[in-house]
Amino acid sequence: MNFLEPVDIRLGPSVALGAYSTSLREAFSSLKIPSHLHYFTPRQAETWSRLQNKHAPDALAKFYEESCSWLYKHLHSELDHKTWIISYGCGNGWKEATFVSGFGKRGKTVNLVLVDISAELVATAMRLVKAASSTSDVRGYVGNFFRELQNILRFAPKENRMHFFFGILPNYDLALFHSLLDKAVQAGETALFSVNLLNSHSADVAAELATVRSQYDNSETRNWLRILPADLGWQLRPTEIEFHQEPNTASPEVIAPIQFRFYATVPKTKFFLPEGISQPPAGTRLELFFTQRFWHNQLPHILNQNHWELIATRVCLRNREALVLARKSP
């Protein structure tokens, strides 16, 4: 892997020797594959990047470019060369690079800590951000940000620190997102996070839902999800991966988020597993992946208003995405 030079990247305990086996053991015990196992290897990370490039809304990049002015308007007085932004789940870093480039065009340089479970993704993100701002101090942390939060926070100076959470809320249960948000962001610090939407103002909710579903329920997603089982000796066919939507019917009045889940039935064939790990019994339904989308009218309910000051929200129904900027109350 060709990292930038010089590179300040650290590997956390969750990617150390034996961590993969621990994650597998927990997954088979709970019958739920944690999402981070699908980004673990270079092959998984590369396949995911191609999947994102193909199925992300066409105008999403433009939305983030246009959001630079919006974000700068609310943060410009706080941004300087001492500002550190920690981005949790940075992926390949294009969103972070977009904002860093936008700040730079307005005369502001910020520093970043890019965090993800995949070394391949973190390295790619570092390249993009450094190319967008050669004067920024860019650091990388590879690990599980839920379990290694204190290590990550020590990696970035406390002075004038901000937090970005792109893709965390759509891909994790709301309670887990709240826990991460509360533990990561200190009193007085600012958080920016993305929310995936369904257009609750659409005249045809069923058509709207079908459009969003197609971004997940497709052959490319199934081929990506097949990588982990294949590495374990389970040659799972795409047609053997079940897709479930919860609830099955939806309307703009429904408060609960729409949830998408993928399942597969464990076969009788023996897996190639590390020593000490037993595969689930044949016939068991294993949840391979989970993601969820939020209705537009849920935005005010995501944050605990007793602990957070909502600074601004930017919604783009065309892209089915929103950005929420908030500050943790002292």
N, C-alpha and C positions, 0 to 999 in steps of 0.2 A: 504494500500500500504506500503510495507516494504522498506523504503529508507535506504541508507547507513547512518551510524552514525560515526562521526558527519556530518551533512548535511548542506550545504549552498545553498539552493534553494529558489527562489523567484517567486511569482506569479504576473503576470502583469495585468493591467486593462482589457485586452481582455479576460481573463478567470475569471473575477470577476462576482458577481451576476448581471444578466441583460445583460451581454455581448453576451451571446448566442442568446438572443432574438433580440438584435441589429443586429447581423450578419444575422439572418434569415430574418429580415425585409429588409435589404439591398439586400440579395440574391433574394428574391421574387420581389423586385422592379426592379432589373436589369435583372432578369430571368437567372442569373448565380450563381450557388452554389460556393462560394469560396472554394478552396482546403482545407483550414485549418479546415473546418467543418467536413471533412471526417476522421480526426485524433483526434477529440475532446475527445471522451470517451475512457475508457480502452478497451471496446469491439472493437471499431474501430481500435485503435492502435494495438491490438493483431492480428486482422485479417489482417491488412496491413503488419505486420511483417511476417506472414506466407506466404502472397502473394509474398513478396519480396524474401523470401528464396526459393520459388519454381520457380519463373520466372526470377530471376537475372541470367545473363550468368554464366555458371559453373566456368569459370576461372577468374571471376572478383576479388575474394578475393586474388588470386595469383598475379594479376596485381597490386593491391594496396600494397601487401607485397614487390613486386619487385620495386615499386615506392618509397619505403623508402630511398633507396640508392640515387636515382635520386634527391629527394627532399632535403635530407641531404647534398648532394654535393653543392647545391645552397644556403642553409640556415645555414650551420653548424657554420659559424662565427657569426651569429646573435642569435643562440640558447643558452640560459643559464637559470638558475633557476628563472630569472626575466621575462622570455618570457611568454606572455599571448596570447593564441590562442582563438579567439571567433569563434565558429562553428554555423552557422545559418542553421536551419533545420537539426539538428543532427540526427533525426530519432532514431534508437536504438543504434547508436554510434560505430558500428563496424569499420567504416573507421577511425574515430578519434583514437580508441583504437589501430588500426594497426600501425598508424604513431607514436603514443606515445610510443608504445612498441619498434618500430624500432629505435626511437631516444634514448631510454633508453639503448638499446644494444650497442649503439655507445657512451655512456657516457654522454648523454644530457637529462636533465629533464626539461619539460615545464609544464605550468599550463593551464587549460582550463576553458572556460565558454561555456556550452552546452545549446543551445537555440532551443526550439520547441514549438508548440502550445499544445502538449499533455504532461501532467504531467507523464503519464505512460511511454512514450518514453524517456523523459528526465531522469527519474529515472533509466530506463534500461541502458541508455547511460552512466550515472554516474557510475553504477556498473561495466560496461565493462571497462571504462577508468581507474577507480581506481584499478581494478584488473590487468590492464596492466602496471600501474605505481603507486605503493603505495606511492611514495614520491611527486607526483604531487598534487597541490592544484586544486581541481575540484569543480566547481560551476555550478548550474543549474538555468536557467531562463525559465519560462513557460509563453508564450505570443506570440503575433503577432509581429514579428520582423520588419515588414514594418511600423507599427504604433507606436512601443515602442522602437525605435532604441536608443534614447537618454538614456532611462533607462538602456538598455543593455550595452551601452558604458560606463556608469558610474559604472557598475558592475565589469569592468576589468580595472586595472591600465593602464595608458597611456604608461608607459615605455615599449619599445620593444614589441609592440602589433602587432599581425598578425590576418588575417581573413580567415576562410575557408567557402566556399559555395558549399556544396555537394547537388546536386539535385535541386538547386534553378533555375538555367538556364533552365533545361529541363521542369520544371513544371510551369513556369510563362512566361508571355510575355516578349520579349526582352527589351522593354522600361522600364518595371517595374524592371527587373534585373539591368539595367544600373542605374536607380535611387537609388536602394539599394546599389549598389557597390560604387557609387559616394558619398553617404551620410555616409556610414559606414566607409569607408577606408579614413584615413587622409593622407595628403601629406607625402611621404617618407615611408608609411606603405606598407606591402606586402599582397597580396591576392592570394589564391589558389582556383580555382573553377573547377568543373567537367562539361564536355560537352558530351552529348549523340550523337552518330554518326550513320550514315549509311555509309557503305563502298562504296564510290564513285568509287573505282577501281574494284568493283565486275563485273564479266562478265555478270551476270544475275541480273539486278537491281530489276526486279519484284520478284525474289526469295528472294533476300536480304530483300526487303521491307516486304514480307510475313513473314519472320522469325522474324523481329522486331515487326510487328503487333501482332503476336501471343503472345508476352509478355504482351500485353495490352488487346487485344480483346479476352477474354477468360471468362469462367464461374466464376473463382475465383475473377477476377476484378469486375464482375457484382454483385457477392454476397457481396463483400465489399461495393460497391456503394449503395447497397440496404439497408444498415444499417440505414443511416440517414433518408431516406423516411419512413422506417418501424417505426422508433421512432416517426415519425409525424403521424402515422396511415395510411400511404400509403403503402399497401402491393404490392410493385412493383415486377412483375415477371422478371426474367433475360431476357426473350425474348422481354420484352417491353423496354429494354434499347437499344437505337440505337447507333451504332458506325459510326463515320464519319472520313474520312481521307482527308486532304486538303494539296496540290492539289491531285486529284484522280490519276493522272499520274505523274511520277517523273523520272528524269534522272540526271546523275552527273553534268550536266550543269546548273541545276535549282539553282538559288541563294536563293529563299525563303525556309525557313525550312519546313519540313514535319510536319503537325500538326494533332494530334489525339484528337477527342472530343467525349464525350458521352452525349446523349440527352434522355429525356423521355417526354411523353405527359401527362400533368396534368389531372387527372381523375375528374369525377363529385363528387366523394365521399369527405366528409369533413375531413380536416386534424385536428390533435390535436395540436393546435398552442397556444403559449403564448398570453395572453390578448393584444389586440391592433394590432395584426398582421393579415393581410388578405392574404389568399392564392391566387395565380394567377388564372385567369379564366380557367375553364375547356377547354381543347383543346390547351392550350398554350404549346409551346415547351420550356422546361427548360433545360439549359445546366448543366449537373451534374458534369462534370469533363473535364479538359483540360490538355494536355501535348504535348510537341513538341520535335522533334529530329532534329539535325543539320547535314547537309552534311559535309563531311570532308573538302571540299574546302571553307567552310565558316569561319573556325577558325580565319584567319587573320582579318575578318570583325567584330568580336564580340566586341572587345575593341575599344574605341576611342583613336586612336594612339596619339592624341594631348595631352592626359592627362595621358597616361600610358606607362610605359616601360615594354615591354614583355621580361621577364627573360628567360623562357624556356617553352617548350610544350612537353608533352609526350603522344603519341598516340598509342593505341592498337586496331587495326581494328578487331582483333578476338573478343574482348569484346565490340566493338562498343562504346568505351569511350575514352575520352582524359582528361588530366589534364593540366591546364594552370596556370602558375605562373607569376605574374606580380607585378610591384611596381608602386604606384601612384606618378606621377611626383611632385617635390617640387613646 
